[in-house]
Amino acid sequence: MITPQNQCVEEPKPLTDHTENFYLNYPHSNGFIEGGDAIVLGRAINDKFELIRHNFSDGSRETLCRIPAPSNLTAPPYISQPGVAANTERREIFWDVTLNAESPVLIIADKEGVFEFDLKKRGEPVLLYSPEPGTVLSAQVSLRSDGKRMLINFYSIDRNNCGVVEFDRSTGQAVPLLTVPWYASHFHYSPFDEEWMGYCHEGPCAEIPDRVWGWHRSKLPKGGSLFDQYWNDPERRLYMGHERWCFHAPTVLAVAYGGSPGRPRGIYEIYTDGRPARLVSEGDRDWHVGVSHDGRWAVVDTTGPHDAPGRNWENAGFWSDILILDMQTGRREFLARSRHIKHPSHPHPVFSPDGQFIFYNEVDEHLLMNRVMQVRNPWSDSHNAATSR
C-alpha cells in the first residue's frame, strides 16, 4: 500500500549540479566516510576519472584522487566519443570505501585493474590487482569494514567461467573463494556478518531460475541458491534481481520485478538459515533496493512512475520514483521523481548511515548530464521531532 505524500516530506535538494556530472557509487558498496560526515562521489573529467569527498556540514569539497579514464568509459556526459564505436562494450568505474576504519582506504575498480587510495597518507592511487590473462574484472568491488580485505570478481571473456578472490591488502595475496561455470556477479560482503558473501546468477531475469546466492566458509562452502523462484509453477514464477545484503541481520533483500508472471511481486527478505523468504512490500515496478543500517526502512527506485498504469517497464519513459518502505508493515511512501538513462545513471537510492537522508542519481531532461540528489527521510525520529515542534 502506498500512502499519500504527507506534509512531512520535504522537497528533494541537489547535492551536485548537472554540469558537474558526479554520480553515486553502486548501492551495495559503501560511499560514506568518517562515520557518515562526508560522501565520496565520482565523475569522468577529460581523460581522468576523479573521486572527491563532499562534506555534509558545510558543503565543501576536496579532490581525493584521479586515475586514467578509458576512452570507452560509460559515464556522464552521455555523448558520442570520437573514435569509439556505438556498440563498444560498456566499461564502468565504481568504488568502495571504509566507513569507520582505523586506517581508512578507498578502492577503485575497472575491468582492467583495482586501485587503492590511502585516505590518511594520500599520495597517488596504487594499482593493487590486475586480471589474469583471458579474464576481466567487475567494477563492483566489496571492501571489508576494517579495510584489510576485499572481494574481486573476475570472469572469462565469454562469461562462461566466473569467480571471486579475496585480496589481502597486507600480504598482497589473492585467495580464490569460488569459481562457477556461469556468469556470476554482484559479489559483496554481508555488512552484518562479513563471513557471509552474497552474489548472483547474472543474466536475463526471464531465463534465470536461481538469481540469489550466498557463500560462507563453513556453513555454505560451495555456495548455494537461497531463494525459490517457483520456476516450475508459471502462476507463481518470479523474475529476481538487484539483491542487497542487510546491515541488521544475516539476510538479503531482493527485487521480484514487475515483469514476473507470478505474484506477489516486490521486495523480499531472504534468510540464510533455511526459513522461507518474507515478502516485505508488494510492488509492480520495483527496480533497485537499499536498506537502512538499523533495518527499519528500505528504499526503492522504480521502472517508471509508481502511479502510471501497467507494471514493469510499461508506460515508464525515462522516469523513476523514489519510495520509502517500512520493513515491518510494508507501507510505502513516495518521496521523489527522478530521471534515468544508462548505467551508472540509474537512481540507485541509498540511505545515509544514520538513516536521516536518502541519496540518488538524476539525469537532466536531455538525458546527458547527471547530478546527485538528497531527500530527507520523513519517517526518521529526528525529522519527526523537528516538525512536531
Long-range contacts (C-beta under 8 A, 24 or more apart in sequence): 1-330, 1-331, 1-332, 2-306, 2-307, 2-323, 2-332, 2-333, 2-334, 3-331, 3-332, 3-333, 5-333, 5-334, 5-335, 6-333, 6-378, 8-378, 8-383, 8-384, 8-387, 9-333, 9-334, 9-335, 9-375, 9-378, 10-375, 10-376, 10-378, 11-375, 12-322, 12-335, 12-336, 12-373, 12-374, 12-375, 13-373, 13-374, 13-375, 14-371, 14-372, 14-373, 14-374, 15-39, 15-41, 15-54, 15-359, 15-371, 15-372, 15-373, 15-374, 16-41, 16-54, 16-371, 16-372, 17-371, 18-363, 18-364, 18-369, 18-370, 18-371, 19-369, 20-371, 21-45, 21-75, 21-76, 21-77, 21-369, 21-370, 21-371, 22-52, 22-370, 22-371, 22-372, 23-75, 23-76, 23-344, 23-345, 23-361, 23-370, 23-372, 24-344, 24-348, 24-350, 24-359, 24-360, 24-361, 24-372, 25-94, 25-95, 25-96, 25-97, 25-350, 26-94, 26-139, 26-140, 26-344, 26-348, 27-244, 27-288, 27-290, 27-348, 27-349, 27-350, 28-140, 28-142, 28-186, 28-188, 28-198, 28-243, 28-244, 28-245, 29-94, 29-95, 29-96, 29-140, 29-141, 29-142, 29-143, 29-188, 30-96, 30-97, 30-98, 30-99, 30-143, 31-95, 31-97, 31-350, 32-97, 32-99, 32-352, 32-353, 33-97, 33-98, 33-99, 33-104, 33-119, 34-100, 34-104, 35-99, 35-100, 35-353, 36-99, 36-352, 36-353, 36-354, 39-359, 40-64, 40-95, 40-97, 40-106, 41-372, 42-75, 42-93, 42-94, 42-95, 43-75, 43-76, 44-69, 44-73, 44-75, 44-76, 44-93, 45-69, 47-71, 49-73, 49-75, 49-93, 49-108, 51-95, 51-106, 51-108, 51-117, 64-106, 64-117, 64-119, 65-106, 65-108, 65-117, 65-124, 65-125, 66-125, 67-93, 67-108, 67-110, 67-115, 67-125, 69-93, 70-110, 70-112, 74-342, 74-343, 74-344, 75-344, 76-345, 76-363, 76-368, 76-369, 76-370, 77-368, 77-369, 78-341, 78-342, 78-345, 78-363, 78-367, 78-368, 79-368, 90-342, 90-343, 92-139, 92-343, 92-344, 93-139, 94-139, 94-140, 94-141, 94-344, 95-141, 96-141, 96-142, 96-143, 96-150, 97-143, 98-143, 98-145, 98-146, 98-147, 99-145, 99-353, 100-145, 101-145, 101-146, 101-147, 102-146, 103-147, 104-147, 105-143, 105-147, 105-169, 107-141, 107-143, 107-150, 109-137, 109-138, 109-139, 109-140, 109-141, 109-152, 110-137, 110-139, 111-136, 111-137, 111-138, 111-139, 112-136, 112-137, 113-137, 114-141, 114-150, 114-152, 114-167, 116-169, 128-167, 128-169, 128-172, 129-167, 129-174, 138-185, 138-187, 140-185, 140-186, 140-187, 140-188, 142-187, 142-188, 142-189, 142-197, 143-189, 144-189, 144-194, 145-191, 145-194, 151-177, 151-187, 151-188, 151-189, 151-197, 153-184, 153-185, 153-187, 153-199, 155-183, 155-184, 155-185, 159-183, 164-197, 164-199, 177-215, 178-215, 178-223, 180-223, 184-213, 186-243, 188-245, 189-245, 190-245, 190-246, 190-250, 190-252, 191-245, 191-246, 191-247, 192-245, 192-246, 192-247, 192-248, 192-249, 192-250, 192-251, 193-250, 196-245, 196-250, 196-272, 198-243, 198-245, 198-252, 199-223, 200-241, 200-243, 201-225, 205-239, 205-240, 205-241, 205-257, 205-259, 206-239, 206-259, 208-239, 208-240, 211-240, 211-241, 211-243, 211-254, 212-240, 212-243, 212-252, 212-254, 212-270, 214-252, 214-272, 216-272, 219-272, 220-272, 226-252, 226-270, 226-271, 226-272, 227-254, 227-268, 227-270, 227-277, 228-276, 228-277, 230-262, 233-262, 234-261, 234-262, 235-261, 235-262, 236-262, 236-263, 237-261, 237-262, 238-262, 238-265, 242-287, 242-288, 242-289, 243-270, 244-288, 244-289, 244-290, 244-291, 246-291, 246-295, 247-291, 247-292, 247-293, 247-294, 247-295, 248-291, 248-293, 248-294, 248-295, 249-295, 253-280, 253-289, 253-291, 253-298, 254-289, 255-286, 255-287, 255-288, 255-289, 255-300, 256-286, 257-286, 257-287, 257-303, 257-312, 258-283, 258-284, 258-285, 258-286, 258-303, 258-311, 258-312, 258-313, 259-311, 259-312, 259-313, 265-311, 267-298, 267-300, 267-325, 269-327, 279-330, 280-325, 280-327, 280-330, 281-325, 281-326, 281-330, 281-331, 281-332, 282-330, 283-323, 283-332, 284-311, 284-312, 285-311, 285-312, 285-316, 285-321, 287-320, 287-346, 287-347, 288-346, 288-347, 288-348, 288-349, 290-348, 290-349, 290-350, 290-351, 290-358, 291-327, 291-351, 292-351, 292-355, 293-351, 293-353, 293-354, 293-355, 294-355, 295-327, 296-326, 296-327, 296-328, 296-355, 296-379, 297-324, 297-325, 297-326, 297-327, 297-351, 297-355, 297-377, 297-379, 298-324, 298-325, 298-327, 299-323, 299-324, 299-325, 299-335, 299-349, 299-350, 299-351, 299-358, 300-325, 300-349, 301-338, 301-340, 301-346, 301-347, 301-348, 301-349, 301-360, 305-337, 306-334, 307-334, 318-363, 318-367, 320-346, 320-347, 322-347, 322-349, 322-358, 322-360, 322-375, 324-358, 324-377, 324-378, 324-379, 326-379, 333-378, 333-379, 335-375, 335-378, 336-360, 336-373, 336-375, 338-362, 338-373, 339-363, 339-364, 339-365, 339-367, 341-367, 345-370, 351-377, 355-380, 356-380, 356-382, 356-383
